Amino acid sequence: ELYLSLISRRIERTFAQARIRAILQQRRKLQAEKQRQPPKTPKFDPVKGHHARQLNLSFGQVQHQNFVEIEHRQAYHDLIDPQVGHRFGTQLVFLQGKLQIQQDHVKIESFKLMSAQSFNPIHPFRAPLSWGMQFNWQQESVHDGKFSDDKQHGVINLNAQAGYSIADQDNHVLCYTQMQGILQAGKSLKDGWRIAPAPSFGCLNQWSEHINSTLQIEVPFWIEQDKWNLRVNNQWQYAFNQNNAVRLNWQYQLQEAQDWHKFSLGYAHYF
């Protein structure tokens, strides 16, 4: 009442200030619980996420042929990386290269110049767009312009995608659907290039403090071939800590009763 009288200018400021100060001093003596509780300390310090650079050594099989892969990434964060200190559902990768060693030859498996992905889950007040893009060089299962289950050739790849995603309240599960546009160029392709619209679906899962996984299914329709191509990529990771983890990866492609598959087990170190 005293404060209301002051702001309505029914009493003088000098008269009210001394009385308000006395009231506040008396209130401080009350033995009452604090109404404002201190924020809870997170189990993991969000400023202590994994380092940006990564070195990955993996072993596996591709089309029943054994291989060893060495991968290096200069920066920054991938969807399968440990999530502490990073926004769930985001990816920003620069300068990531992969070298594959088989019994009879060595080849560059891929070189990623840039890859970005931002999943923005739908919530009751908004339906924001999830988007992504990638520019890289990669090996494709294609020979003389057709899908091949025993030969690969390098292509320049550019793709962009947009769509929508949903997530649970605890950010342990995020699922999405997007439409991609893919443009590839290379000598092994018919006319030296090809394009495809590609619906895609996927989920990111944080199963526990140490285990997470990603699953993506793409179905590009290669226009110059008039063919659908099913692509599945599934990754699992167990993180010992923020900078050391083991990974399982399975990739599969199917087109016209011909398939291509790759399985690997690797160790990832961030530094």
Disulfide bonds with the S-S distance in Angstrom:
Cys175-Cys203 2.05
